């Protein structure tokens, strides 16, 4: 069972969430089930937070004003970001100056070690899918972590792909993923990633360049929020201990790895067909074929479709595969935090069952 709001956590912390979008709201909804005070940083008013989460304190901020951010963040222990690019870089600088103990960047995707480290497709960029300033943010966080004065820890929650990407309209209704290369051929907005459940179509690369089966980890964003809240609740307890020492924010690992499900790419298509009850129209491309398409669209200057094929290629390369987790196990060692994240088929049946 989850901890009740009336129970006091092992260690009281002041938690801030940067951003006013859907994922920030879901995070706040879960974290406020504990007694930790939660501060929401937003650019504009969000009455839905104030109406539905009255225990949260909302503060309107200008992410270009580091001094203002520094002032607002004083006394914050844990800062969770759902913003990106220069705004997140300013937030990191302000957090370090305000002596925030731990920073969680907006990096809710595959493991850090699975991202490209060398230029791809004759590009100068090591990661063509990094159009949110991920590398710059992680480099800045690492520099502050290594600093001899005012050292700030940081932790990434790696969760694979949000299951909500397979909902009607993909991630766009959630205000997420507008820069993730979710375009189909000819630049037509399709919200496709591997499978379009509504139209019963799929385009997949089932094996990597060496012929090995491609896998993808998936987690519902609601379960990701539950994992974040559980990590908060375990902090300061022996249940969340690492090596027998109670877990503190300073000892959070570089990466919390979580997942709801892990499927081969071909199994993703099969589960969708099973839930829909129809056979999909599936385009299966070899790795080399998809790579050739990516190169062709890059030469043609079609950035959106180039990124679309890059995402298929990097899926085949294991970018979103999480073989082993470290937070799933800790969460289930305590009755306060234990829960079972949804499997992909269960999620599909809940989301698509009533509308088909």
C-alpha positions in Angstrom: 0.0 0.0 0.0 1.1 3.6 -0.6 1.9 5.8 2.3 -1.1 7.9 3.5 -0.9 11.6 3.5 -1.4 11.7 7.2 1.8 9.7 7.8 5.0 11.6 8.5 7.9 10.6 6.1 11.2 9.4 7.6 12.9 12.7 6.6 11.1 15.9 5.8 12.2 17.5 2.6 11.2 20.6 0.6 10.6 19.6 -3.0 10.3 21.8 -6.0 9.0 20.8 -9.5 9.9 23.1 -12.4 7.2 23.2 -15.1 3.4 23.5 -15.3 2.6 20.8 -17.9 0.8 17.5 -17.6 3.8 15.5 -16.4 4.6 18.1 -13.7 1.0 17.9 -12.6 1.2 14.1 -12.4 4.4 14.3 -10.4 2.9 16.8 -8.0 -0.2 14.6 -7.6 1.9 11.6 -6.5 4.5 13.5 -4.3 1.8 15.4 -2.4 0.4 12.1 -1.1 3.3 12.3 1.4 3.7 15.1 3.9 6.6 16.8 2.0 5.9 20.4 1.1 5.9 20.8 -2.7 6.7 24.0 -4.6 5.7 24.3 -8.3 7.6 26.7 -10.5 5.6 27.9 -13.5 5.8 30.6 -16.2 2.0 31.3 -16.0 -1.0 30.6 -13.7 -2.2 27.1 -13.5 -5.6 27.0 -11.7 -5.8 23.2 -12.0 -2.9 22.9 -9.6 -4.4 25.3 -7.1 -7.9 23.7 -7.3 -6.9 20.0 -7.3 -3.6 20.2 -5.3 -4.2 22.8 -2.6 -1.2 21.6 -0.6 1.1 22.7 -3.4 2.5 26.2 -3.5 2.7 27.8 -6.9 5.2 30.5 -7.8 5.4 32.2 -11.2 9.0 32.6 -12.4 11.0 33.9 -15.2 13.4 31.1 -16.2 15.7 33.7 -17.9 16.2 35.4 -14.5 18.8 33.3 -12.6 18.7 35.7 -9.6 15.0 35.3 -9.2 15.2 31.5 -9.5 18.0 31.5 -6.9 15.8 33.4 -4.5 12.8 31.1 -5.0 14.9 27.9 -4.6 16.4 28.8 -1.3 15.6 26.0 1.2 14.7 23.5 -1.5 16.2 20.0 -1.0 15.2 18.2 -4.2 14.4 19.9 -7.5 12.7 17.9 -10.3 12.8 19.5 -13.7 10.3 19.0 -16.6 11.7 21.9 -18.7 14.6 21.9 -21.2 17.2 23.8 -23.1 18.5 27.2 -21.8 15.7 27.4 -19.2 16.9 24.2 -17.6 20.5 25.4 -17.7 19.5 28.5 -15.9 17.6 26.4 -13.4 20.7 24.2 -12.8 22.8 27.3 -12.1 20.2 28.8 -9.8 19.8 25.5 -7.9 23.5 25.1 -7.3 23.7 28.7 -6.0 20.7 28.1 -3.8 22.5 24.9 -2.5 19.8 22.5 -3.6 21.0 19.0 -2.5 19.8 17.0 -5.5 18.7 17.9 -9.0 16.6 15.6 -11.2 16.9 16.7 -14.9 14.2 16.4 -17.5 15.7 13.1 -18.9 12.9 10.7 -18.6 13.8 8.2 -21.4 16.4 5.4 -22.0 19.5 4.8 -19.9 22.4 7.3 -20.2 24.8 4.6 -21.3 22.7 3.7 -24.3 22.8 7.1 -26.0 25.1 7.7 -28.9 28.7 8.8 -28.1 29.9 9.2 -31.7 28.6 11.3 -34.6 26.0 9.5 -36.6 25.0 9.6 -40.3 27.8 12.0 -41.3 26.6 14.5 -38.7 28.7 16.5 -36.4 26.2 15.8 -33.6 26.8 12.8 -31.3 23.1 12.5 -30.6 20.8 13.7 -33.4 17.8 13.3 -31.1 19.2 15.7 -28.6 17.2 18.8 -29.5 16.3 19.6 -25.8 19.7 20.4 -24.6 20.2 17.1 -22.8 24.0 16.9 -23.3 24.6 20.5 -22.1 22.4 20.0 -19.0 24.1 16.7 -18.1 27.6 18.2 -18.6 26.7 21.2 -16.4 25.3 19.0 -13.7 28.4 16.8 -13.7 30.6 19.9 -13.4 28.7 21.0 -10.3 28.7 17.5 -8.9 32.5 17.5 -9.2 32.9 21.0 -7.7 34.8 21.2 -4.5 32.5 23.9 -3.1 28.7 23.7 -3.0 28.7 20.2 -4.6 25.2 19.3 -5.9 24.2 15.7 -6.6 22.0 14.8 -9.6 20.0 11.8 -10.5 18.3 10.7 -13.8 15.2 8.6 -13.8 15.6 6.3 -16.8 12.2 4.7 -17.8 12.4 3.9 -21.5 9.5 5.1 -23.5 6.3 6.6 -22.1 3.4 4.2 -22.8 1.3 7.3 -23.4 3.1 7.7 -26.7 0.8 4.9 -28.0 -2.4 6.8 -26.9 -4.6 8.6 -29.4 -2.7 11.6 -30.6 0.6 10.3 -29.0 2.3 12.6 -26.5 1.0 15.8 -28.0 -2.2 16.0 -25.9 0.1 15.8 -22.9 2.2 18.7 -24.2 5.2 16.4 -24.4 7.3 15.3 -27.4 6.6 18.1 -29.9 10.4 18.1 -30.6 11.0 14.4 -30.6 10.9 13.7 -34.3 7.4 12.1 -34.4 6.8 12.8 -38.1 6.0 10.3 -40.7 7.0 10.2 -44.3 6.5 13.3 -46.4 6.5 15.4 -43.2 3.0 14.5 -42.3 2.3 14.7 -38.6 1.3 11.1 -37.6 2.4 10.9 -33.9 3.7 7.4 -34.9 6.4 5.6 -33.0 6.7 2.0 -34.1 2.9 1.6 -34.1 -0.2 3.7 -34.9 -2.8 1.9 -32.8 -5.7 3.9 -34.1 -5.0 3.2 -37.8 -3.6 -0.3 -37.4 -0.3 0.4 -39.0 3.3 0.0 -37.9 6.8 0.7 -39.2 9.6 -1.1 -37.4 13.2 -2.1 -37.4 13.3 -5.4 -35.5 17.0 -6.0 -35.4 20.1 -3.9 -35.0 23.0 -3.7 -37.5 24.4 -7.0 -36.1 21.1 -8.9 -36.5 20.4 -8.9 -32.7 16.7 -8.6 -31.6 15.7 -5.0 -30.6 14.0 -4.4 -27.3 12.2 -1.4 -25.9 11.3 -0.7 -22.2 8.1 1.1 -21.6 6.6 2.8 -18.5 3.4 4.8 -18.1 4.1 8.4 -17.0 1.8 7.8 -14.1 4.0 4.9 -12.9 7.2 7.0 -13.5 5.6 9.6 -11.1 4.9 6.8 -8.6 8.5 5.7 -8.8 9.8 9.3 -8.2 7.4 9.6 -5.2 8.5 6.2 -3.9 12.2 7.2 -4.1 11.3 10.3 -2.1 9.5 8.3 0.5 12.4 5.8 0.8 15.0 8.6 1.4 16.2 8.5 5.0 14.9 4.9 5.7 16.8 1.7 6.1 14.5 0.1 3.5 16.1 2.4 0.9 19.6 1.8 2.2 22.6 1.3 -0.1 25.1 -0.9 1.5 23.3 -0.8 4.9 23.5 3.0 5.1 20.2 4.9 5.1 19.6 6.5 1.7 20.0 10.3 1.5 19.6 12.7 -1.4 23.4 13.0 -1.5 23.6 9.2 -2.0 20.9 8.9 -4.7 22.7 7.0 -7.5 23.5 8.7 -10.8 20.6 6.8 -12.4 17.4 5.3 -11.0 16.4 2.7 -13.6 12.7 1.7 -13.7 10.4 0.1 -16.2 6.8 -1.2 -16.5 7.5 -3.7 -19.3 10.3 -4.8 -21.7 9.3 -6.2 -25.1 11.0 -7.0 -28.3 9.9 -4.6 -31.0 8.1 -7.3 -32.9 6.2 -8.1 -29.6 5.0 -4.5 -29.4 3.3 -4.9 -32.7 1.8 -8.3 -31.7 0.4 -7.0 -28.4 -1.2 -4.0 -30.2 -2.8 -6.4 -32.8 -4.1 -8.6 -30.0 -5.7 -5.8 -28.2 -7.2 -4.4 -31.4 -8.3 -7.8 -32.6 -7.1 -7.1 -36.1 -3.9 -7.7 -38.2 -1.9 -4.5 -38.6 -0.3 -3.3 -41.9 3.3 -3.6 -40.9 6.3 -2.2 -42.8 9.4 -4.1 -41.6 12.7 -2.4 -42.5 16.2 -3.8 -42.1 18.6 -1.7 -40.2 20.5 -0.9 -43.3 17.4 0.1 -45.2 16.2 2.5 -42.4 19.7 3.9 -42.2 19.6 4.6 -46.0 16.2 6.4 -45.6 17.6 8.5 -42.7 20.6 9.5 -44.9 18.3 10.3 -47.8 16.0 12.6 -45.8 19.0 14.3 -44.1 20.4 15.1 -47.6 17.0 16.4 -48.7 16.8 18.7 -45.6 13.7 16.9 -44.3 14.7 17.1 -40.6 11.4 15.8 -39.2 11.5 12.5 -41.2 15.2 12.2 -40.7 14.6 12.3 -36.9 11.7 9.8 -37.3 14.1 7.2 -38.8 16.8 8.1 -36.3 14.4 7.1 -33.6 13.7 3.8 -35.2 17.4 3.2 -35.6 18.2 4.1 -32.1 15.4 1.9 -30.8 17.0 -1.0 -32.7 20.4 0.0 -31.1 18.9 -0.4 -27.6 18.5 3.3 -26.7 15.3 2.6 -24.8 16.1 -1.0 -23.6 16.4 -1.4 -19.8 17.4 -4.9 -19.0 18.0 -4.4 -15.3 16.4 -2.0 -12.9 17.5 -0.8 -9.5 14.4 1.2 -8.2 11.7 -1.4 -8.9 13.3 -3.7 -6.4 13.8 -1.1 -3.7 10.2 0.1 -4.0 8.8 -3.4 -3.4 10.9 -4.0 -0.3 8.7 -1.6 1.7 4.9 -1.8 2.2 4.8 2.0 2.2 5.9 2.2 -1.4 5.2 -1.2 -3.0 3.2 -1.2 -6.2 3.3 -3.1 -9.5 3.7 -0.8 -12.6 1.3 -1.5 -15.5 2.4 -3.9 -18.2 2.0 -2.7 -21.8 -0.9 -5.0 -22.6 -2.8 -3.9 -19.5 -2.2 -0.3 -20.3 -3.4 -0.7 -23.9 -6.6 -2.5 -22.8 -7.3 0.4 -20.4 -6.7 3.1 -22.9 -7.9 1.6 -26.1 -10.5 -1.0 -25.0 -13.4 1.5 -24.4 -12.9 3.5 -27.7 -12.6 0.7 -30.3 
